Each structure stands twice: as C-alpha cells, then as structure tokens.
Amino acid sequence: MFNRNEDIKKAKGDLPNWAIAEKLGIHENTLYRWLRSEMSDEKKRLVIDAINKLKRELEEQKQVQNA
C-alpha cells in the first residue's frame, strides 16, 4: 500500500528532500506531494537525475577536501 516510488527512496539514501527539491527548482512540499503517489516515468527520471547530480557534487566536494 505504501510502497510508492520505492526506487526513488532507495536512490536518495540519506539525501535530504529539500536538497533534491532545490536541485529540481521546486518547493520541498511539491516533492513530498510527488512522492505520495506513483510518479510518471518522466517525473521519476527527473528526480533520479537530480539525486545522481547531488551525489556526484557531494563526491567531488569530498575529493577536494581530501586533496
């Protein structure tokens, strides 16, 4: 019943929803609303792309700090 968008929830890990929403250019509440019901494939792709970009940015920051 509450297994909607599980692929997104797994992909996001511990990333905060506000950061994902910011990357998408939407309000955090909009992202929460999107997560309530199963998203279209297109919308899922947008969210997962934003998650992947954030993860890459965080990894790059870690590499710079460790250099």
Secondary structure, DSSP 8 states (H G I E B T S, - for coil): ---TTHHHHHHHTT--HHHHHHHHTS-HHHHHHHHHS---HHHHHHHHHHHHHHHHHHHHHHHHHH-
